[in-house]
């Protein structure tokens, strides 16, 4: 017969909980020191585990980066699912994307700063590039699809190039990833972008 668990016995973490703790610790260290200053012993110390346990969950640098990237991907996915996109026009979807970026910039700035670190490192590290490029590529295609919808439904300019507009949007956001922009500056830039992309009738709405 199994002995009952003592009330003061600490709850044992699941593998998913442990990996989440590792991802959070790694993200905090990336924000503080950059990717170059990330050390496995420091991650283990923050989580309260030994190096062997850390390596069990993330056996390589690529596995650690993939874990951090996955945690970011999940947060961006959850952010996007808070509001229904069903039946929205291209312009309405574009405004939602703008609102999500503003939220990340001012309520969770570490998301974009960590992405900036990973993207910069991916330029010289093929293993990291293989992890990060699908994420950035997915967002670029999502934006291009939004712009294409707006062209079709008439809320965005009829002569707009969806892929070019997506690159412009992402390039704008990239300029803020490692900086600390003022909210009024961000609002002004996005207002200009919306006016540039919108169809004449939509601008008057």
C-alpha positions in Angstrom: 0.0 0.0 0.0 1.4 3.4 -1.0 2.1 5.8 1.8 0.1 9.0 1.7 2.0 12.1 0.6 3.0 14.4 3.5 1.3 17.8 3.4 4.7 19.5 3.6 6.2 17.4 0.8 7.1 19.7 -2.1 5.3 19.1 -5.4 7.5 17.5 -7.9 7.8 19.4 -11.2 6.8 17.8 -14.4 9.1 17.8 -17.4 7.1 20.6 -19.1 7.2 22.7 -15.9 11.0 22.3 -15.7 11.5 23.2 -19.3 9.3 26.3 -18.9 11.4 27.3 -15.9 14.6 26.8 -17.9 13.2 28.9 -20.8 12.2 31.7 -18.4 15.7 31.7 -16.8 17.4 31.7 -20.1 15.2 34.6 -21.4 16.0 36.7 -18.3 19.7 36.1 -18.8 19.5 37.0 -22.5 17.8 40.3 -21.6 20.5 41.0 -19.0 23.6 39.9 -20.8 22.8 39.1 -24.4 23.0 35.8 -26.1 26.8 35.9 -25.9 26.7 36.0 -22.1 24.3 33.1 -21.7 25.9 30.3 -19.6 24.3 27.0 -18.7 25.7 27.1 -15.2 23.9 30.4 -14.6 20.6 29.0 -16.0 20.9 26.0 -13.8 21.6 28.2 -10.7 18.5 30.3 -11.4 16.3 27.3 -11.9 17.8 25.6 -8.8 19.0 22.5 -10.6 22.4 21.0 -11.4 24.1 21.0 -14.8 23.3 17.3 -15.4 19.6 17.9 -15.0 19.8 21.0 -17.2 21.5 19.0 -19.9 18.9 16.3 -19.6 16.3 18.8 -20.7 18.4 20.8 -23.1 21.4 18.7 -24.2 22.8 21.3 -26.6 23.0 25.0 -27.4 20.6 24.4 -30.3 18.1 22.7 -28.0 18.3 25.6 -25.5 17.7 28.2 -28.3 14.8 26.1 -29.7 13.3 26.0 -26.2 13.5 29.8 -25.8 12.1 30.3 -29.4 9.3 27.9 -28.7 8.3 29.8 -25.5 8.2 33.0 -27.5 6.2 31.4 -30.3 3.6 30.2 -27.7 3.3 33.6 -26.2 2.8 35.3 -29.6 0.3 32.5 -30.5 -1.6 33.1 -27.3 -1.6 36.8 -27.8 -3.1 36.4 -31.3 -5.8 34.1 -30.0 -7.2 36.5 -27.4 -9.5 38.1 -30.0 -11.3 36.4 -32.8 -10.1 37.2 -36.3 -13.2 35.6 -37.8 -14.9 37.8 -40.4 -12.5 40.7 -40.0 -11.4 42.9 -42.9 -7.8 43.3 -43.9 -7.7 46.8 -42.3 -9.2 45.4 -39.1 -6.6 42.6 -39.0 -3.8 45.1 -39.7 -5.0 47.2 -36.7 -5.0 44.1 -34.5 -1.4 43.3 -35.5 -0.4 46.9 -34.7 -2.1 46.6 -31.3 -0.3 43.3 -30.6 3.1 44.9 -31.4 2.3 47.9 -29.2 1.4 45.5 -26.4 4.7 43.6 -26.8 6.7 46.8 -26.9 5.3 48.3 -23.7 3.9 45.4 -21.7 6.4 42.6 -22.5 9.4 44.3 -24.1 11.7 41.3 -23.4 9.9 39.4 -26.2 11.1 41.7 -29.0 14.6 42.2 -27.5 15.1 38.4 -27.2 13.9 38.1 -30.8 16.4 40.7 -31.8 19.2 38.8 -30.2 18.2 35.5 -31.8 17.8 37.1 -35.3 21.2 38.8 -35.0 22.9 35.6 -33.9 21.1 33.7 -36.7 23.0 35.7 -39.3 26.2 33.9 -38.4 25.0 30.7 -36.9 23.2 28.3 -39.3 21.8 26.2 -36.5 20.1 29.1 -34.9 19.0 30.4 -38.3 17.2 27.1 -38.8 15.2 27.6 -35.7 14.4 31.4 -36.0 13.8 31.8 -39.7 10.6 29.7 -39.8 9.2 31.9 -37.0 10.0 35.2 -38.8 8.9 33.7 -42.1 5.5 32.7 -40.6 4.9 36.2 -39.3 5.9 37.7 -42.6 3.5 35.4 -44.5 0.7 36.1 -42.0 1.1 39.9 -42.7 1.3 39.3 -46.4 -2.0 37.4 -46.2 -3.6 40.2 -44.2 -2.5 42.8 -46.8 -3.7 40.5 -49.7 -7.1 40.2 -48.0 -7.3 44.0 -47.6 -6.6 44.5 -51.3 -9.4 42.0 -52.1 -12.0 43.5 -49.7 -11.2 47.0 -50.7 -10.0 48.3 -47.2 -6.4 48.5 -48.3 -4.9 50.1 -51.4 -5.7 48.2 -54.6 -2.1 48.6 -55.9 -0.5 47.5 -52.7 2.1 44.8 -52.9 1.3 42.4 -50.0 4.9 41.0 -49.7 6.5 44.5 -49.9 4.0 45.8 -47.3 4.8 42.9 -45.0 8.6 43.7 -45.3 7.9 47.4 -44.5 5.9 46.5 -41.4 8.5 44.0 -40.1 11.3 46.5 -40.9 9.5 49.1 -38.8 9.1 46.7 -35.8 12.8 45.6 -36.2 13.9 49.1 -35.6 12.3 49.0 -32.1 13.4 45.6 -31.0 16.6 46.7 -29.2 15.6 50.3 -28.4 13.1 51.9 -26.1 10.8 54.0 -28.2 8.4 56.5 -26.8 4.7 55.6 -27.1 3.9 58.8 -29.0 6.6 57.9 -31.5 5.2 54.4 -32.0 1.6 55.6 -32.4 2.7 58.3 -34.9 4.7 55.8 -37.0 1.8 53.3 -37.1 -0.7 56.0 -37.9 1.4 56.9 -40.9 1.8 53.3 -42.0 -2.0 52.8 -41.7 -2.7 55.9 -43.8 -0.1 54.7 -46.4 -1.6 51.2 -46.7 -5.4 52.1 -46.5 -7.7 52.5 -49.4 -9.0 56.1 -49.8 -12.5 55.2 -48.5 -11.1 53.3 -45.5 -9.0 56.3 -44.5 -12.1 58.4 -44.0 -13.8 55.7 -41.8 
